[in-house]
Amino acid sequence: MKSYRANLGGGIDGIVMRDEAIPSPGPHQILVAVRAVSLNARELMILQGYYPLPVKPDLIPVSDGAGEVVAIGDGVTRVKIGDRIAASIFPRWIDGPFGWDYSAQLGGSLDGMLSEYALLPEDAAVQIPPHLSYEEAATLPCAAVTAWNALSGGVPLLPGQTVLTQGSGGVSLFALQLARLFGARVIATTSSDDKAQRLTALGADAVINYRTTPDWHACVREMTGGRGVDVIVEVGGAGTMEQSLKAVALSGQISQVGSLDKSAASIGIAALSATVTSIRRIAVGNRAQFLAMNSAIAMHGLRPVIDSVFAFEDAVEAFRYYARGEAFGKIVIRHD
Ligand SMILES: NC(=O)c1ccc[n+]([C@@H]2O[C@H](COP(=O)([O-])OP(=O)(O)OC[C@H]3O[C@@H](n4cnc5c(N)ncnc54)[C@H](OP(=O)(O)O)[C@@H]3O)[C@@H](O)[C@H]2O)c1
């Protein structure tokens, strides 16, 4: 089989393709013919050398993938040959709160999905919604599960509440789409008027351009009659957190997901003291959350937003395109 290999800090230029033997599944393992994978910010963080969790040397990169089960080992009961599955990013994290015991992750401390075949523990397998293609299903494990957890893993979001999403990255687009499934109103921020139009078409009730409106928290307050939003899916980090604290309702929730905006190194304590909001750090999500999300996606026929699809042979080019930050939607690499 053909697989890509990479190393922590090795950069995109360090990604190499190799011919390798197809592994055989041992007890409670499954062999998946990978049909598609998708890229997330974590892939670039690993290649750039600043990923916060352990990364194995000579890694098969990319956490997110979907494919067909083609062989199973002894004792496998969760799937059968021919099943269409995606892989849960933390295979050992089945349910309940996150813990270090469950932190082994695909495309990090474990080999990932950028290969023709992936050998997985059966616990990682999640059946994919029937209406989705492999390309669409490959976008779910990191970005969509993170968005689902951000919206429903704390105090669950209720119909009629208001959610703030930030930017148009993978997590934020899923947060927008899923918040609409919950019957919530969505205010989105973005960097351009062109993307604002696309966010509106996707269901955002209001969009704020954070470049032309740098004090966007005031706009959010105005749009919510001074009350603030109920939930913020915070992907900016230090550079946006202070404004999020000023935009959230007094007893609202901030789901702290990412660190895309490094324009500030710290947040002012005054903004924190002025609210009794809860801040909940997100670590993607567990398999139970992935399954619950898939039920909702299947019932509502939700379709992930895909920016572009690259051939497996052009995977390095897909990474380069992703690193340019121009995409609106997920970048997928597929096998013909
Ligand atoms: N904690 C977790 O479990 C977890 C899971 C997944 C991802 N993450 C993290 O969450 C963040 C988002 O991940 P992703 O996969 O969605 O990334 P992504 O797809 O690479 O997001 C790129 C987009 O982010 C937006 N952006 C950049 N700077 C921004 C800013 N200052 N304010 C608002 N939006 C900004 C831009 O959209 P616009 O041009 O529209 O602004 C850009 O297109 C990353 O930091 C990632 O590492 C964490």
The ligand as a Gaussian input file, in Angstrom:
#p B3LYP/6-31G(d) Opt

LIG

0 1
 N       -9.673000      22.103000      21.082000
 C      -10.000000      21.277000      20.106000
 O      -10.429000      20.154000      20.337000
 C       -9.854000      21.710000      18.680000
 C      -10.420000      20.946000      17.648000
 C      -10.358000      21.424000      16.337000
 C       -9.694000      22.627000      16.086000
 N       -9.121000      23.301000      17.117000
 C       -8.485000      24.595000      16.894000
 O       -9.541000      25.495000      16.533000
 C       -9.069000      26.450000      15.592000
 C       -9.927000      26.364000      14.345000
 O       -9.718000      25.128000      13.713000
 P      -10.225000      24.911000      12.220000
 O       -9.884000      23.525000      11.834000
 O      -11.618000      25.379000      12.102000
 O       -9.253000      25.923000      11.479000
 P       -9.239000      26.391000       9.976000
 O      -10.246000      25.649000       9.201000
 O       -7.839000      26.345000       9.525000
 O       -9.702000      27.922000      10.126000
 C       -9.264000      28.871000       9.239000
 C      -10.161000      30.082000       9.325000
 O      -10.078000      30.708000      10.597000
 C      -10.572000      32.020000      10.476000
 N       -9.810000      32.950000      11.310000
 C       -8.496000      33.219000      11.257000
 N       -8.193000      34.194000      12.143000
 C       -9.367000      34.523000      12.768000
 C       -9.727000      35.479000      13.752000
 N       -8.843000      36.314000      14.281000
 N      -11.018000      35.534000      14.149000
 C      -11.935000      34.726000      13.600000
 N      -11.652000      33.815000      12.641000
 C      -10.374000      33.723000      12.237000
 C      -10.470000      32.397000       8.993000
 O      -11.809000      32.562000       8.534000
 P      -12.345000      34.013000       8.104000
 O      -11.490000      34.475000       6.998000
 O      -13.763000      33.793000       7.747000
 O      -12.206000      34.873000       9.318000
 C       -9.823000      31.181000       8.367000
 O      -10.321000      30.885000       7.091000
 C       -7.587000      26.135000      15.391000
 O       -6.832000      26.926000      16.286000
 C       -7.480000      24.662000      15.776000
 O       -6.201000      24.306000      16.198000
 C       -9.185000      22.868000      18.397000

